Amino acid sequence: MKIYDYNGLKNVAGERIHQRRTTLRISQADLSARMQVRGVTIEREAISKIETGDRFITDYELMTFAEVLGVSMDWLTGKQ
């Protein structure tokens, strides 16, 4: 499997996830717990890597991040 980067990052939403999470004053551990309640098993360390662009995000993870953070997937990907 070939690994792809976009402008040196493995995702385009990490910065926005971090921005919204800090605006809401949610820790990475709390965000992880909220994701897990919705059926997406993701550890705090994975969220850290997503926010720094060092980890890919699956479509279902992106959808759940948007739901948990109260934003659209378009906003998370910079389309809005």
DSSP file (Angstrom, degrees, kcal/mol; ACC not computed):
  #  RESIDUE AA STRUCTURE BP1 BP2  ACC     N-H-->O    O-->H-N    N-H-->O    O-->H-N    TCO  KAPPA ALPHA  PHI   PSI    X-CA   Y-CA   Z-CA
    1    1 A M              0   0    0      0, 0.0     2,-0.4     0, 0.0     0, 0.0   0.000 360.0 360.0 360.0 130.3    0.0    0.0    0.0
    2    2 A K        -     0   0    0      1,-0.0     2,-0.5     0, 0.0     0, 0.0  -0.708 360.0-138.5 -87.9 134.0    1.4    3.4   -1.0
    3    3 A I        -     0   0    0     -2,-0.4     2,-0.3     2,-0.0     7,-0.0  -0.798  19.9-158.7 -93.8 130.5    1.2    6.1    1.6
    4    4 A Y        -     0   0    0     -2,-0.5     2,-0.3     6,-0.1     0, 0.0  -0.828   5.2-159.5-111.3 148.1    0.2    9.5    0.3
    5    5 A D        -     0   0    0     -2,-0.3     2,-0.5     5,-0.0     5,-0.2  -0.907   8.4-151.6-120.3 152.4    0.7   13.0    1.7
    6    6 A Y  B >  S-A    9   0A   0      3,-3.4     3,-1.5    -2,-0.3     5,-0.2  -0.951  86.6 -24.2-124.1 108.7   -1.1   16.2    1.0
    7    7 A N  T 3  S-     0   0    0     -2,-0.5     3,-0.1     1,-0.3    -1,-0.1   0.872 128.7 -50.4  53.7  39.1    1.1   19.2    1.5
    8    8 A G  T 3  S+     0   0    0      1,-0.3     2,-0.3     2,-0.0    -1,-0.3   0.468 121.3 102.9  82.8   2.2    3.2   17.1    3.9
    9    9 A L  B <   -A    6   0A   0     -3,-1.5    -3,-3.4     1,-0.1    -1,-0.3  -0.811  67.0-141.4-116.9 157.6    0.2   15.9    5.9
   10   10 A K  S    S+     0   0    0     43,-2.5    47,-0.4    -2,-0.3     2,-0.3   0.455  89.3  21.8 -94.4  -3.1   -1.8   12.6    6.0
   11   11 A N        -     0   0    0     -5,-0.2    -5,-0.1    42,-0.2    -1,-0.1  -0.979  58.7-144.8-154.3 162.3   -5.1   14.4    6.4
   12   12 A V  S    S+     0   0    0     -2,-0.3     4,-0.3     1,-0.1     3,-0.1   0.478  94.0  59.8-105.1  -6.1   -6.6   17.9    5.8
   13   13 A A  S  > S+     0   0    0      1,-0.1     4,-2.6     2,-0.1     5,-0.2   0.603  74.9  89.8-100.4 -12.9   -8.9   18.0    8.8
   14   14 A G  H  > S+     0   0    0      1,-0.2     4,-2.5     2,-0.2     5,-0.2   0.877  87.8  49.6 -55.9 -44.3   -6.5   17.6   11.7
   15   15 A E  H  > S+     0   0    0      1,-0.2     4,-2.5     2,-0.2    -1,-0.2   0.907 113.6  46.4 -63.1 -41.7   -5.9   21.3   12.2
   16   16 A R  H  > S+     0   0    0     60,-0.4     4,-2.7    -4,-0.3     5,-0.3   0.867 110.0  53.6 -69.4 -36.3   -9.7   22.1   12.2
   17   17 A I  H  X S+     0   0    0     -4,-2.6     4,-2.6     2,-0.2    -2,-0.2   0.942 112.0  45.7 -61.1 -46.4  -10.3   19.2   14.6
   18   18 A H  H  X S+     0   0    0     -4,-2.5     4,-2.5    -5,-0.2     5,-0.3   0.929 112.5  51.1 -60.8 -45.9   -7.7   20.7   17.0
   19   19 A Q  H  X S+     0   0    0     -4,-2.5     4,-1.9     1,-0.2    -2,-0.2   0.933 114.8  41.3 -58.4 -49.3   -9.2   24.2   16.5
   20   20 A R  H  X S+     0   0    0     -4,-2.7     4,-2.2     2,-0.2    -1,-0.2   0.894 113.1  53.9 -68.9 -40.0  -12.7   23.1   17.3
   21   21 A R  H  <>S+     0   0    0     -4,-2.6     5,-2.5    -5,-0.3     4,-0.4   0.918 111.8  44.2 -61.1 -44.0  -11.7   20.9   20.2
   22   22 A T  H ><5S+     0   0    0     -4,-2.5     3,-0.7     3,-0.2    -1,-0.2   0.857 110.1  55.6 -71.6 -33.7   -9.8   23.6   21.9
   23   23 A T  H 3<5S+     0   0    0     -4,-1.9    -1,-0.2    -5,-0.3    -2,-0.2   0.903 111.7  43.9 -61.3 -40.4  -12.6   26.1   21.3
   24   24 A L  T 3<5S-     0   0    0     -4,-2.2    -1,-0.2    -5,-0.1    -2,-0.2   0.509 112.1-125.1 -81.1  -5.0  -15.0   23.7   23.0
   25   25 A R  T < 5 +     0   0    0     -3,-0.7     2,-0.5    -4,-0.4    -3,-0.2   0.913  57.3 151.2  58.1  46.4  -12.4   23.2   25.8
   26   26 A I      < -     0   0    0     -5,-2.5    -1,-0.2    -6,-0.1    -2,-0.1  -0.917  40.7-133.4-107.1 130.8  -12.5   19.4   25.3
   27   27 A S     >  -     0   0    0     -2,-0.5     4,-2.5     1,-0.1     5,-0.2  -0.352  24.3-111.7 -74.8 163.4   -9.3   17.4   26.0
   28   28 A Q  H  > S+     0   0    0      1,-0.2     4,-2.4     2,-0.2     5,-0.1   0.881 120.6  53.2 -61.9 -37.4   -8.1   14.8   23.6
   29   29 A A  H  > S+     0   0    0      2,-0.2     4,-2.1     1,-0.2    -1,-0.2   0.897 109.5  47.6 -65.2 -40.1   -9.0   12.1   26.1
   30   30 A D  H  > S+     0   0    0      2,-0.2     4,-2.5     1,-0.2    -2,-0.2   0.906 111.3  50.5 -67.8 -41.2  -12.6   13.5   26.4
   31   31 A L  H  X S+     0   0    0     -4,-2.5     4,-2.3     1,-0.2    -2,-0.2   0.913 109.2  52.3 -61.8 -41.7  -12.9   13.6   22.6
   32   32 A S  H  X S+     0   0    0     -4,-2.4     4,-2.3     1,-0.2    10,-0.3   0.920 109.9  48.5 -58.4 -45.2  -11.7   10.0   22.4
   33   33 A A  H  X S+     0   0    0     -4,-2.1     4,-2.0     1,-0.2    -2,-0.2   0.900 110.7  50.4 -63.6 -41.6  -14.4    9.0   25.0
   34   34 A R  H  X S+     0   0    0     -4,-2.5     4,-0.9     1,-0.2    -1,-0.2   0.869 111.0  49.3 -65.5 -36.8  -17.1   10.8   23.0
   35   35 A M  H ><>S+     0   0    0     -4,-2.3     5,-2.2     1,-0.2     3,-0.6   0.916 110.0  51.1 -66.1 -42.7  -16.0    9.1   19.8
   36   36 A Q  H ><5S+     0   0    0     -4,-2.3     3,-1.7     1,-0.2    -2,-0.2   0.845 102.6  58.9 -66.2 -34.4  -16.1    5.7   21.5
   37   37 A V  H 3<5S+     0   0    0     -4,-2.0    -1,-0.2     1,-0.3    -2,-0.2   0.823 105.6  51.8 -61.1 -30.3  -19.6    6.3   22.9
   38   38 A R  T <<5S-     0   0    0     -4,-0.9    -1,-0.3    -3,-0.6    -2,-0.2   0.258 129.8 -96.6 -92.3  11.5  -20.6    6.7   19.2
   39   39 A G  T < 5S+     0   0    0     -3,-1.7     2,-0.7     1,-0.2    -3,-0.2   0.523  88.0 119.9  93.2   5.8  -19.0    3.4   18.2
   40   40 A V      < -     0   0    0     -5,-2.2     2,-0.8    -6,-0.1    -1,-0.2  -0.899  52.6-149.6-108.3 108.2  -15.7    4.7   16.9
   41   41 A T        +     0   0    0     -2,-0.7     2,-0.3    -5,-0.1    -8,-0.1  -0.666  35.5 149.4 -79.4 112.5  -12.8    3.2   18.9
   42   42 A I        -     0   0    0     -2,-0.8    -6,-0.2   -10,-0.3     2,-0.1  -0.980  34.9-138.1-147.5 130.9  -10.0    5.8   18.8
   43   43 A E     >  -     0   0    0     -2,-0.3     4,-1.7     1,-0.1     3,-0.4  -0.433  27.1-110.4 -88.3 162.3   -7.3    6.4   21.4
   44   44 A R  H  > S+     0   0    0      1,-0.2     4,-2.2     2,-0.2     5,-0.1   0.877 118.5  56.6 -57.8 -39.7   -6.1    9.8   22.7
   45   45 A E  H  > S+     0   0    0      1,-0.2     4,-2.1     2,-0.2    -1,-0.2   0.866 104.7  52.1 -62.6 -36.4   -2.7    9.2   21.0
   46   46 A A  H  > S+     0   0    0     -3,-0.4     4,-2.3     2,-0.2    -1,-0.2   0.886 107.8  51.6 -67.2 -38.4   -4.5    8.6   17.6
   47   47 A I  H  X S+     0   0    0     -4,-1.7     4,-2.7     2,-0.2    -2,-0.2   0.908 108.0  52.4 -64.4 -40.5   -6.3   12.0   18.0
   48   48 A S  H  X S+     0   0    0     -4,-2.2     4,-1.5     1,-0.2    -2,-0.2   0.927 111.0  46.7 -58.5 -45.6   -2.9   13.7   18.7
   49   49 A K  H  <>S+     0   0    0     -4,-2.1     5,-2.7     2,-0.2     6,-0.8   0.859 111.4  51.7 -67.0 -35.6   -1.5   12.2   15.5
   50   50 A I  H ><5S+     0   0    0     -4,-2.3     3,-1.3     4,-0.2   -36,-0.2   0.941 108.4  51.2 -63.9 -46.8   -4.6   13.2   13.5
   51   51 A E  H 3<5S+     0   0    0     -4,-2.7    -1,-0.2     1,-0.3    -2,-0.2   0.804 112.5  45.7 -63.4 -29.6   -4.3   16.8   14.8
   52   52 A T  T 3<5S-     0   0    0     -4,-1.5    -1,-0.3    -5,-0.2    -2,-0.2   0.456 116.6-113.3 -91.7  -0.9   -0.6   17.0   13.8
   53   53 A G  T < 5S+     0   0    0     -3,-1.3   -43,-2.5    -4,-0.4    -3,-0.2   0.645  85.0 118.2  82.3  14.9   -1.3   15.4   10.4
   54   54 A D      < +     0   0    0     -5,-2.7     2,-0.4    -6,-0.2    -4,-0.2   0.379  67.4  52.1 -95.6   3.6    0.6   12.3   11.1
   55   55 A R  S    S-     0   0    0     -6,-0.8    -2,-0.1    -5,-0.2   -41,-0.1  -1.000  80.0-119.4-141.8 140.5   -2.3    9.9   10.8
   56   56 A F        -     0   0    0     -2,-0.4     2,-0.4   -45,-0.1   -45,-0.2  -0.330  23.7-138.6 -68.0 157.5   -5.0    9.3    8.1
   57   57 A I        -     0   0    0    -47,-0.4     2,-0.1    -7,-0.1   -45,-0.1  -0.987  12.6-138.2-119.0 129.5   -8.7    9.7    9.0
   58   58 A T     >  -     0   0    0     -2,-0.4     4,-2.4     1,-0.1     5,-0.2  -0.393  26.5-109.4 -78.4 164.6  -11.2    7.3    7.7
   59   59 A D  H  > S+     0   0    0      1,-0.2     4,-2.3     2,-0.2     5,-0.2   0.900 119.4  49.3 -62.5 -41.3  -14.5    8.5    6.3
   60   60 A Y  H  > S+     0   0    0      2,-0.2     4,-1.9     1,-0.2    -1,-0.2   0.840 110.3  51.5 -70.0 -30.6  -16.5    7.2    9.3
   61   61 A E  H  > S+     0   0    0      2,-0.2     4,-2.9     1,-0.2    -2,-0.2   0.927 110.2  49.0 -67.0 -44.0  -14.1    8.8   11.7
   62   62 A L  H  X S+     0   0    0     -4,-2.4     4,-2.4     1,-0.2    -2,-0.2   0.916 110.6  50.7 -60.6 -43.7  -14.5   12.1    9.9
   63   63 A M  H  X S+     0   0    0     -4,-2.3     4,-1.9     1,-0.2    -1,-0.2   0.905 113.4  45.1 -60.2 -42.9  -18.2   11.8   10.1
   64   64 A T  H  X S+     0   0    0     -4,-1.9     4,-2.9     2,-0.2     5,-0.2   0.871 109.4  54.6 -73.3 -37.1  -18.1   11.1   13.8
   65   65 A F  H  X S+     0   0    0     -4,-2.9     4,-2.7     2,-0.2    -2,-0.2   0.939 109.3  49.4 -57.5 -45.9  -15.6   13.9   14.5
   66   66 A A  H  X>S+     0   0    0     -4,-2.4     5,-2.1     1,-0.2     4,-1.0   0.919 113.0  46.5 -59.6 -44.7  -18.1   16.3   12.8
   67   67 A E  H ><5S+     0   0    0     -4,-1.9     3,-0.5     2,-0.2    -2,-0.2   0.944 115.2  44.8 -62.9 -49.5  -21.0   15.0   14.8
   68   68 A V  H 3<5S+     0   0    0     -4,-2.9    -2,-0.2     1,-0.2    -1,-0.2   0.876 117.8  44.0 -64.1 -39.2  -19.1   15.1   18.2
   69   69 A L  H 3<5S-     0   0    0     -4,-2.7    -1,-0.2    -5,-0.2    -2,-0.2   0.536 108.7-122.3 -87.2  -6.7  -17.7   18.6   17.5
   70   70 A G  T <<5S+     0   0    0     -4,-1.0     2,-0.3    -3,-0.5    -3,-0.2   0.845  73.2 108.7  71.2  34.8  -20.9   20.0   16.2
   71   71 A V  S   <S-     0   0    0     -5,-2.1    -1,-0.3    -6,-0.2     2,-0.2  -0.820  70.0 -97.6-131.7 172.5  -19.6   21.0   12.8
   72   72 A S     >  -     0   0    0     -2,-0.3     4,-2.0     1,-0.1     5,-0.1  -0.527  26.3-120.4 -88.7 160.2  -20.0   19.8    9.2
   73   73 A M  H  > S+     0   0    0      1,-0.2     4,-1.8     2,-0.2     6,-0.2   0.856 116.2  58.7 -64.8 -34.7  -17.6   17.5    7.4
   74   74 A D  H  4>S+     0   0    0      2,-0.2     5,-2.8     1,-0.2     6,-0.8   0.909 105.3  48.5 -60.1 -41.5  -17.2   20.3    4.9
   75   75 A W  H >45S+     0   0    0      4,-0.2     3,-1.4     1,-0.2    -2,-0.2   0.925 109.2  53.0 -64.6 -43.6  -16.0   22.7    7.6
   76   76 A L  H 3<5S+     0   0    0     -4,-2.0   -60,-0.4     1,-0.3    -1,-0.2   0.844 111.4  46.1 -61.4 -32.8  -13.6   20.0    8.9
   77   77 A T  T 3<5S-     0   0    0     -4,-1.8    -1,-0.3    -5,-0.1    -2,-0.2   0.368 119.0-108.8 -93.1   5.9  -12.1   19.6    5.4
   78   78 A G  T < 5S+     0   0    0     -3,-1.4    -3,-0.2    -4,-0.3    -2,-0.1   0.639  84.1 122.9  81.9  14.2  -11.8   23.4    4.8
   79   79 A K      <       0   0    0     -5,-2.8    -4,-0.2    -6,-0.2    -5,-0.1   0.634 360.0 360.0 -83.0 -13.7  -14.6   23.6    2.2
   80   80 A Q              0   0    0     -6,-0.8    -1,-0.2    -5,-0.1    -5,-0.2   0.348 360.0 360.0-122.0 360.0  -16.5   26.2    4.3
